[in-house]
């Protein structure tokens, strides 16, 4: 079931990426990094070769890197995502090709296109996959050098942007550079949004029921501390736990039902490692 969900989310992310590329970036000649940008440059120099064919050839070269450095699971998902992206781009380019950019303003095309593409890439990366190309390089840098995915992608795409500037002109090259910076920021924020968790601290007279609800119903671990209240000078139990936002919503509803006077403190946690959580 988990594998089906991962492939579904990967498919959704790839379609979102293709929409940003085909309807905003390609019509405006905005080669904002990646092998898609490199394919645009090659296509401009050799129009007889379609972008889809170029993408296929370039991805094959980099697949071996993904298998060796990341592992077969990442490689399998990447092959699926990259072939799907190539196919979706081919369909859009064949049946829904635009005669010109969606908007007259180049900056509007850049912002909207990168925003859509970045959200899609963030979804794909969050499934431990990639759309191929320089995304594979970014994932390798993330795994072994511990760089953020967005920053890794920025470094991998910089050379492509230089080529785009030489091919399409300095003006479009500058826009492309802004695009890869914006793209990196969007990807990191999307990934963080998926992985963010909630740390909860609870003081309640019904601590036994709350502890039981967390462990048995929500199926999360909890830690109990004994503390003394500064005002009453009486001993109290503090329950702490980490869970997803959806799980916290259920817990908050339960706490309100059994103890309206409970003291609950929450804070966002960017990353959690250990049993029950995945890095």
N, C-alpha and C positions, 0 to 999 in steps of 0.2 A: 504493500500500500504506500509506504514511504517513497519507494522508487518511482511509482506511478505519479505521485504528487511532484517529485523533483523534475521528471520529464515534462509534465504538464506546465509547471512554472517556467522551465527552460524554453518550451515552445512559445509560451506567452511573451517571455522576454525577447526572444528572437524576432517575433512579429513586430513588437514595439520598436526594436532597433531598426528594422527594415523600413518602417513608416517614416522615422526621422531621416534616414539616409535618402530614400527614394523621392520623398515629396518636398524636402527642404534643402538638403545638402548637395546632392548630385545636380539638380536643376540650376543651382546657383554657383556651381564649380567650387564648392567649399570642401576641399580635400583635407578634412580635419583629422589627420593622423590615421593610424591603422593601415592594414593592407587594403581596406576599402579605398582609403585616400590614395595609396600607392597604385591601386588598380585604376583609379580615375586619371592619375597622371599618365600611366601607360596607355590607357584608352584614348587620351587626348593626343598622344604622340602616334598611336597606331589605332585609328578608329575602326579598322576592320575586325579587331579582336574585342569581343564584348566584355563588359565588366565582370559578368558572371563567370566566364571562362578563365579570366585572369585570376579571379578570387580562388577558383578551384585549384589552379596550378600552384599558386603561392601557399595556400593552406596545406597542400600535400607535403611541401618541403618542411613545414613547421610541425606537422603532426608527430613526427618521430621525436621531436624535442619534448612535446607534452607527455608522450608515453614514457620516455626515459626519466624525465625530471619529476613529474607529478605522479605518475602511476597509471595503470590501465583504466581505472574507473573514471578519472578525469579525462583521459584520452577518448574513451567511448562517448562520453557526453559531449566532448568538444567536437568529435567527428559528426555526431548527430546535429549539434547546433550549427556548425559551420556549413554543412551540406544544406540544412534547412534554410539558413540565412541566404545562401547562394540561390536556392530555389525560389524563395519568397521574393528576393530582389529581381530575379529573372521574370517572375510572374508580374510584379508591379511594373517593371521596365517594358514588358511586352504588351500588357493589356491596359495598364493605367498610366502610361508614360505621359509626363507633362511637357507641354511645348516650351515652358519657361518656369521660372521660380514661382512658388506659391504667393510670395509677397514681393512688391517692388523694392522694398528696403532690404538691402543685403544683411544688415544687422538683425533684422527681425527673423529672416531665414536662419541665420546662425544661431540665435538664442533659442528659437522654438525647436529647430532641428537637433541641436545638442541636448536640450532639455529632454526631448523624447528619447533620443538615442541613449543618453546617460541613464535614464530610468530603466530602460530595457536591459542595458549592460549590467546595471546593479542587480537586477532580478536574476540574470543568468549567472553572474559571479557568485551570488548568494547560494546557488545550487551546486557549488563547487564545479562549475563548468566554465566554458569560454566560447566565444564565437569564432575562435581561431585567430590566426595572424599574430599581431603584436600583443593581443590579449594573452596568448600563451606565454610570451616573454614577461609580461607584467605579472602573471601568476607565479612564474618561476622566481622572479625577484621578490615577490611577496613571501614565498615559502622559505627561501634560503637566506635572503637579506633582511627580511622582516620589514620591508617598506610597505606603506599603505598601497592598496591596489591602484587608487587614483594617481598617486605620485609615480608608481612604477609605470603605469600606462603613459604618463606624461613624458618620462624619459625615453620610452620605447618609440613614441610617436614623433619625437622632435626632428629626427632625420627626415621623416616623410613630409613634415611641414616645410622644411627647407627645400625639398624637391618640388613641392607644390608652389612655393614662392617663385622658384626659377621657371616653372612651367606656365603658371597662370598669371604671374605678375606679382610685384611686391605688395600691392594693395590686398589682393586675395590671400597672399601668404601671411600677412599680418592678421587678417581675420581668422585664418586657419589656426594660427598660434593661439589666439584668444580662445578659439574653439576647444583646443585640447586642454587648456587650463580649466575652462568651465566644465568640460566633460569629466575631468578628474575629480573636481569638487562634487559634482552631482553623484558620481558613482560611489564615492566614499560615504556621502550622506544617505544614499539609498541603502547601502549595505548596513550602515550603523542603525538605520531605522528598523531593519529586519532583526538585528541581533540584540537590540536594547532590551534589558530586563529591569525588573523593579525589585528593590530591596525594601522589605517591610519590617518595621518594629512595632510591636503591639503590647499595650498594657491594659489588661482587662480583668474584671472579677470573674469572668467566664473563660479563663485561660485554658482550662482543661478541654472544654468543648472546641475552642478555636484551634488548639494544638491537634486535636483529633481530626478536625475538618481538613487542616492543611495536609496531614500525613495520609489520611485514608481516602478523602474525596478528591482533593486537588493532586494528591500523590507527589508532594514535594517534601523535602527534608526541612527540619526546623531546629533551631537551637534555643534553649531556655536559659536565661540569666536571672539570678536573684539580685535585686537592688533595693535600696531604701529611699523612700520618697522624702524630699527635703522639707516639704510642708507638713506632712502627717507623721514623718519619722517612722513609718510602718514599712515592713518588707513587702515588696511586690515582685511579680514575675514578669520578665520581658521576653516575649517571643520574637525571634528574628527569622526571616526566611527570604529566599530569592525565588522569583517566579516571573512568568510572562505577564504582560499587561492584561490579557484576557483572563488569566487565572486570578489576578488581583481583583478584577471587577467582581468575580464570583465570591471571592473572600470578603470583599468590602460589603457586599449585599448580605452575606451571612452574619458578619459582625454587627451590622445595624439591626438585624432581626433579634439578636440575643442580648446585645449590650449597647444601647445608644450612647452611653457615657464612656465607652472605650476610647483610649488614646491611641491613635494610629499615625505613625510617621513613615513616609515613603520617600525614596530617592531613586533616580534612574541609575542603572549600572550599564556601562558601555560594553563590557565583555565579562562572561562567566565561564570558567573552565572547571571541569570535574564531573563527578557522577551525575547523570541526568541532563547534562548540558554538553553541547558540541562546539568546538572551536571553529 
